[in-house]
């Protein structure tokens, strides 16, 4: 199956990548992480070290669906992009979705996301993404929430 909605959107990347990296990396630094890799390398968005452990992260920004926690999240599942499974196959990571309006984050570890029972093919019709795409819809109870306190 062809996934036309996966086509790279430079505008979306320009609008969101650095924004999410700055916000979330600042939060992680305050939580004791040391940034190891921040520059774009077309793999994981960020790599950190804390307590002699290495952490990998991937970020996404959601707009127009404000949330602060599980109780006010508008859906029963959290949709994670299927194309990110390639990063999981390189190195498992924390997949974090930042709410643009509230600075809240919903996240899960890629090993808990990319399971066959969560996989769905959707036909998207958004301003910047049209066509089929593969998503992983993880039950909201399987995800964690936090608010970036900067």
Phi, psi and omega in degrees: 000139178270133181252081183297331183288351180279353183306134181300132177248104180300320180299313179298317178300311181297324181286333193240328190299301183294324178303308182292317180302314181297311183298309186286322179294323176300317178298312182296322177300317179294338178268009174099006178279147172252130181284126177260316181221122181238325184294149180297129174225010178064020169240228182297145181292326185207143173232132181231169174229137175210131179051043177066016175247147179259136180236138178246142183224149171228137185241153174215150178244132174249134178239153174073008173227068186297141175210158174233339183198181180300324185291328181255007174291132192281355186231161178274345178230161174249128182267120178248140184292127180296330181296343180284354178298334178299323178290321177301321180291337174280309180198121177306151189209168171269125181258114186244129178250115183267128175278119183299321186283331189237351187063024172272156180229135168248136184210163175204162177275143184301330178292341176264351183265308192275070178243144183305324183291345179261351186283134176218146172259126183240151172258109184268145177218068179250166184302327184246359181215117179228140178114188181284145172209156178261130179233157172244115182258104186265131178306139184304327180291346179267001182247160178247156181232147172207162174245130180292115177256102186259000000 
